[in-house]
Structures are given as C-alpha cells and as structure tokens.
Amino acid sequence: MCEHFLRQGRIRICEQLVQEAGLQVDLIQEPFMRMNAVVEAFQRRDIGPALQWVEENRERLQAQGSMLEFKLRRLRFIQLLSDKSAPDALQNTLKYACHIGRFSSVNEKEVKRLMACLLYQRNIAGSPYADLQDPAHWIDARNTFAHDACMLQGLSVDSPLAVSIAAGCKALPTLINIRHLLLEKKVGSFTDGNELPVAIDLGDEGQFHTAFACPILRQLATDSNPPYRLLCGHVISRDALNKLVRGVRLKCPYCPVESLSTDPREVIF
C-alpha cells in the first residue's frame, strides 16, 4: 500500500499511513517523486523534465533498446514547428533537427517523415504528416517514460495493489455465482487449498509467467522438463505430456480436444 501511494504521488498519505500503522519500512521517496513530477509535466505539454531524466539515464536506456528519447525529441520538433506565435519557428526547428538526425540509423523512416514535414510548416494539419500532431503521441511518450522509469528502478509498470484489486473485481462475480450454486446444492467450501474450482479469464493484462508450474504434476518447469502447448492451447509440462500419450494419440486433460502426440510444441518464455 505504501508503494502504491508513492507511485500515485501521495507522499503525505503514505507517511501518515506508516506513522499511524507503526510500520517499520524504509521509504525511498525520491524516485517516485521524480517520476510523478515528469508525468505532471507531460500533462502541461512540457517535456523538459523528461528530457533531463533521459540525459541522466541515456546509457542505461540505450542498453535496454529504449525509444523514449526519440519520441520526446519528435514531440519537441513538432512543438517548435507548430508554434504560430514564434516568427522564427522554422529556424528554431531546423536548429533542433540535429537532435533528430542522431536517430536516422535506428528509425530512418520516421526521421525522413519529420524532415519532409518541414515543407508543410504553415499547414501541417492539412498535410500528409498531420498524424505527427496527434495527441496520442503525448500519451504514448508518457506511457513509455513510465515503463522505462519503472524498469530502471526494478519495478513493475502497474501498481501491484491496483493489479490485485482489478483481478479480484473480475473474479468476484464468478465466485459469487459458484458460491450460490454450491449453497443451493448444500455443498461445503468450493476451495481446495489455494486453488479455485474454475478457470477465470483475467485478460492479457492479468497474465504473468515469469515461471511455469505444470497444472497436472504441480512442478515448476525446468530445462529438462519444459512446458508444451497442446493443439487446443492448454499448456502442460513434458513429463505430464508423456504420461498422457496413448500410442500416437493424446487427449487434453482439460478439454475434449484430441491430437497426435507430435502436435504439441515447446513453449519458450
């Protein structure tokens, strides 16, 4: 909870929670405060703080293959070119073009589009490059910054607390229906240890597979026992797969789909 409040920039609430709950935690506020300051600047269409952060972390970002700096430079380029209040907007943009040229080797197509956009300085909105002024670029750059900043800090992009609550909200209606059904049939608890009686689809955003545990053998996959995807899409370990093969046929333990023993494919995370 403390980390969640820090992510949201609610520093005082976090400090109050720690004090009133008597928590013994070492709060590292500076990275979160910096991240929130940059995000707030994005909302004001100010990319200065983000560019400063990029310059301080350029080597680490380049090692990760980040495109954040290019996205920020592109935003600034279009900002300068679109500034109707500046009589020398074109000259300012041409001076700034040196920052764009550095990316020609990795993003040649976009760099060429930006250079061609200079020809339509007076009416970009009516040009073939009108999409460069799309506000979606600001949202994309902000999200890329959040992703890269969290990555460098060793944090997940989304708050673990928010992800857990979202997953619970999706699962709750199904669990309530199951509970009512079992109560009508006078069946006891519908849980068996830490497992649910049915699979609940949490969407792609709720899928995390840093490690794979075979749902049949209850063992973590290893190099000698990797996971395999069946023809129907279900995934089990190779040891479990070998136990299920009958001759040349294989039936999925979770659905009625049958396949050949040669159909499963190894899954590489």
Sequence and secondary structure as in RCSB ss.txt:
>XXXX:A:sequence
MCEHFLRQGRIRICEQLVQEAGLQVDLIQEPFMRMNAVVEAFQRRDIGPALQWVEENRERLQAQGSMLEFKLRRL
RFIQLLSDKSAPDALQNTLKYACHIGRFSSVNEKEVKRLMACLLYQRNIAGSPYADLQDPAHWIDARNTFAHDAC
MLQGLSVDSPLAVSIAAGCKALPTLINIRHLLLEKKVGSFTDGNELPVAIDLGDEGQFHTAFACPILRQLATDSN
PPYRLLCGHVISRDALNKLVRGVRLKCPYCPVESLSTDPREVIF
>XXXX:A:secstr
 HHHHHHTT HHHHHHHHHHHT       HHHHHHHHHHHHHHTT  HHHHHHHHHTHHHHHHTT  HHHHHHHH
HHHHHHH TT TTHHHHHHHHHHHHHTTTTT HHHHHHHHHHGGGTT GGGSTTGGGG THHHHHHHHHHHHHHH
HHTT  SS HHHHHHHHHHHHHHHHHHHHHHHHHTT   S BTTB SS     GGG   SS B TTT  B  SSS
 EEE TTS EEEHHHHHHH BTTEEE SSSS EEETT  EE   
